[in-house]
Amino acid sequence: MQSFDAIVIGGGTNGMACAARLTKGGKRVLVLDAADRPGGAAVGGDGASGASQMPLAHLLMMLDPRVHAGMDLDQYGFSYAATDLATTALSATGDHLVLEGPAGASLSGSLSDADRAAWATLRKRLLIYAEALVPFRALTPPRIARKAGNDMLGLAKIGLGLRRLGRDEFREFLRLFLINVADVLEDDLTDDRLKGVLAFDAVLGSWLGPRSPNSLLVYLNRLAGEAAGTRAALALPKGGMGTVADAMARSAAASGVTLQSGARVERILIEDDRATGVVLTSGETYRAPTIVSAAGPKQTLLDLVGALHLDTGFVRRTRNIRSRGGAAKLHLALTARPDFRGANPATRLVIAPDINMVETAFNATKYGEVPERPVMEIVIPTAHEAAGASDPHLLSAIVQFAPHDPRDGLDKARKQMLANTLNVLEDHAPGIGGLISESELLMPQDIEARYGMAGGNWHHGELSVEQMLFLRPFADAAQYSTPIAGLWLASAGSHPGGGISGAAGWNAAERILSGVAA
């Protein structure tokens, strides 16, 4: 049997990034992925055509530059179909507002001069704060303890960057850090469309409404991810999101990584309190002194390891990781391109008319109900690349919010969620209902079943102040290590969180290569 220095469980973005970095560090690495095609959320389902083949993730905004350059992805077929995607805040009357450039650098549409000036000022301040957070993304989270072995030089550089904000700006940074995004937007802006789209972006993919505490921090984290990424603004890979995964797989294989698809890990072998290998559902066993799981922390620790090998307090903290998924994913195959009342279909389209509509949609899900008027982000990938005459037009939407625990049952909630979503789409693109040839709506429960994300949460754990940085997923497992020697965590459930980034996987590999014991 071939021997390996490390086994990586999961061939998604983080798993591939981790494996590539370990290989560059001289390790012999095996990646085991349960799916027939590696890539995780960047690749589609098992359907034969159209809607069911579309991936969970539909845009790229924070691909880690270390991953992009370190894996030489451009050499392995990765390129962009569109970069610096503009965002169109859709209006049911056709009075759209367009945000262009990184983080809405310029605005076009009917907007007062006062709002333009106010947004320019607010945007500049938010980007300053976000850029102060960027270095944290490539850093192992510090441990808050004496003689904890933290990267003091790295922390000192970050501290110096924060000091450069100046006393007044640093005080404002601390004031805003834990505030809700709605208060910040309403203090400075008056245009409902602008406030609505910014509030939507702040809570996209989270279990928060714009009036929830800490929602501004989540928005700053998103901006930091964009600023740290290969592109400062939203982008669409040529050939779709799956090409990112394919390029990473080819790069990893070329560097010496052994990739085995269709290999589902049933359990992690623990011998003498140390991880020594894995057992597949097929019965095959692979051994290595280092086991890295790019599956979520709950799945890894509770299912693959099991409570028998962990102390009671650690098991309790693992079970208490909050992983409520609040987003549904809609895929439509259409017989013709829909018309969103004249909006450019090659932009990112957002339906979030005002802050209150975003908040109201969230309020419903807190009580297990389907929102009557959900808000959503829409991408039409076929607007960016030429399609054959017989090919369907495709529409992908992240729909918020979806009930994590539907009061009336999943099947009824899914049916009502689809109906309510299509009603909102019809208001903004009249006639779209008559163009639908195929549809697929994934509720959080469906996302969990298909992609293994606990609770259907895209980040393998909610992004909130109490589950970020040195508290992600929780303090005892926040530096990618676990109490079990040789076992490491490398999913989006670890710092810095989700997105098609690879940052968590790369960070975990750096930690392993540093020689720190798990």
C-alpha positions, 0 to 999 in steps of 0.5 A, spaced: 500 500 500 502 506 498 504 510 504 502 518 505 504 523 510 498 526 510 490 525 508 486 530 507 478 529 508 474 533 502 476 535 496 473 542 496 476 549 495 479 548 502 481 541 502 485 542 495 488 548 498 491 545 504 493 539 500 497 543 495 500 547 500 502 541 504 505 538 498 509 544 497 512 543 504 514 536 502 509 532 504 506 526 500 498 527 501 492 523 499 485 527 498 479 523 499 472 526 496 466 523 497 463 526 490 465 523 483 467 530 482 471 534 487 470 541 488 464 541 494 460 547 493 463 550 487 460 544 483 453 542 481 448 536 483 448 530 479 442 532 475 442 530 467 441 537 465 439 544 466 437 547 473 440 541 477 447 541 474 448 548 477 453 549 483 451 552 490 456 557 489 455 562 483 460 568 484 467 568 486 469 574 490 475 572 495 479 567 492 485 567 496 491 570 493 496 565 496 492 559 493 491 563 486 499 564 486 501 558 490 497 553 485 498 557 479 491 556 477 491 560 471 496 555 468 491 549 469 485 552 465 482 558 470 480 564 467 475 569 468 469 570 464 467 577 467 471 581 473 469 587 477 461 585 476 457 591 477 451 590 482 444 592 480 439 594 486 433 592 482 426 596 482 419 593 481 418 600 477 424 600 473 428 605 476 434 601 478 440 603 482 447 600 479 453 600 484 460 599 480 467 597 481 469 594 488 464 595 494 460 600 489 465 605 488 461 609 483 453 609 483 449 610 477 441 611 477 437 617 480 440 618 486 441 625 490 447 628 490 447 628 498 446 620 498 452 620 493 457 624 497 454 620 504 456 614 501 463 616 498 464 618 505 461 612 508 464 607 503 471 610 504 471 609 512 468 602 511 474 600 507 479 603 511 476 598 517 475 592 512 483 593 510 485 593 517 482 586 518 485 583 512 491 581 515 487 577 520 485 572 514 492 569 513 494 569 520 493 563 525 488 566 530 491 568 536 490 564 543 488 568 549 493 565 554 500 567 557 505 564 553 501 561 548 506 561 542 502 566 538 505 569 532 507 576 535 510 579 529 504 578 525 500 581 531 504 586 532 504 588 525 496 588 525 496 592 531 501 597 528 496 598 522 490 599 527 494 604 530 495 608 524 488 609 524 489 615 528 485 616 535 479 618 533 478 613 527 480 608 532 475 610 537 469 610 531 472 603 529 471 600 536 464 604 536 461 601 530 465 594 531 459 591 534 453 595 532 448 593 527 448 595 519 441 598 519 443 603 524 449 605 520 446 606 514 440 610 516 445 615 520 448 617 513 443 615 507 436 616 505 435 612 498 431 606 500 434 602 494 442 603 496 440 602 503 437 595 501 442 592 497 447 594 502 443 591 508 442 585 504 450 584 502 451 585 510 447 579 512 448 574 505 449 567 507 448 569 515 443 568 520 442 575 522 437 581 519 440 588 518 438 590 525 441 584 529 447 586 533 454 585 530 451 585 522 456 590 521 462 586 523 459 581 518 459 586 512 466 588 514 468 581 514 465 580 507 469 587 505 476 584 508 475 578 504 474 582 497 480 586 499 484 580 500 482 576 494 485 576 487 480 581 485 477 586 489 470 586 486 465 580 484 467 575 478 465 570 474 470 564 472 470 562 465 466 556 464 462 557 471 464 556 478 466 548 477 472 551 473 475 553 479 475 546 482 477 543 476 483 547 476 485 546 483 484 539 482 489 539 476 494 543 479 494 539 486 495 532 481 501 536 478 504 537 484 504 530 486 497 530 490 493 523 490 486 524 489 481 519 490 474 521 488 468 517 490 471 515 497 467 517 503 470 517 509 466 513 514 470 514 520 477 517 523 482 511 526 484 513 533 489 509 536 492 511 543 489 518 543 492 519 536 489 520 529 492 514 525 488 513 519 481 513 516 476 508 514 472 508 508 465 506 507 467 501 502 471 498 508 478 500 505 483 503 510 488 508 509 494 510 514 498 517 515 500 520 521 497 527 519 489 527 518 486 533 516 479 534 515 476 539 510 469 537 512 465 541 517 467 541 525 461 538 527 461 532 522 468 531 523 468 531 531 461 528 532 461 523 526 468 521 524 471 521 530 465 520 535 464 522 542 468 516 545 474 519 544 473 526 546 472 529 553 465 531 555 466 539 555 469 538 548 463 534 545 458 539 548 462 545 545 462 542 539 454 540 539 453 548 541 456 550 534 451 554 531 450 552 524 443 555 522 442 556 515 438 561 513 439 561 505 435 557 500 438 556 493 434 557 486 436 554 480 432 556 473 432 553 466 429 558 462 427 558 454 429 565 453 433 570 457 428 574 462 427 582 462 428 585 469 425 591 466 431 593 462 436 592 467 443 589 465 443 581 465 450 581 465 450 584 472 449 581 479 442 583 480 439 584 487 432 584 490 432 588 496 428 594 496 429 597 503 432 595 509 425 593 512 424 588 507 430 584 508 429 585 516 421 582 515 424 576 511 429 574 516 423 575 522 419 570 519 424 565 519 426 566 526 419 563 527 419 557 522 415 561 517 417 562 510 417 570 508 412 572 504 417 577 500 424 574 500 430 578 498 435 575 493 441 575 489 441 573 482 446 571 477 444 569 470 451 566 468 449 565 460 449 572 460 456 572 460 458 566 455 455 564 448 450 559 449 448 554 443 441 555 440 438 549 443 441 551 450 437 553 456 438 560 459 440 559 466 438 563 472 441 562 479 439 566 486 441 566 493 434 567 496 433 569 503 431 568 508 429 560 509 426 557 515 432 553 518 426 549 522 420 549 518 414 550 522 409 546 517 414 541 515 420 541 510 415 539 503 410 545 505 415 550 506 419 548 500 413 549 496 411 555 499 418 558 498 418 557 491 412 560 490 413 566 494 420 567 490 417 566 483 412 571 485 417 576 487 421 575 481 415 576 476 414 583 479 421 585 477 421 580 471 414 580 468 413 574 464 419 570 467 414 564 470 412 563 463 419 561 461 421 556 466 422 549 463 426 546 469 426 549 477 430 546 483 430 550 490 434 547 495 432 549 502 437 549 508 436 542 509 437 540 502 444 543 502 446 539 508 444 533 505 447 534 498 454 538 501 454 535 508 454 542 511 451 542 518 444 546 518 445 547 511 450 553 513 454 555 507 460 557 512 460 550 516 458 554 522 455 561 523 459 567 522 458 572 528 462 575 533 462 569 538 464 564 532 469 568 529 477 569 529 480 566 536 473 563 537 472 559 531 469 554 531 470 555 539 476 557 543 479 549 544 479 548 536 480 555 534 488 554 531 486 548 526 488 543 531 484 538 536 485 535 542 487 529 538 494 528 536 495 528 529 488 531 527 487 538 524 481 542 522 481 546 515 474 547 513 470 554 512 468 552 519 475 554 521 478 561 521 477 565 517 470 562 514 467 561 508 467 563 501 470 560 495 477 562 498 481 556 500 484 561 506 482 556 511 485 550 508 492 554 506 492 557 513 491 550 516 497 547 512 501 553 514 500 551 521 501 544 520 508 545 517 510 550 522 511 543 526 506 545 532 503 539 534 495 538 534 
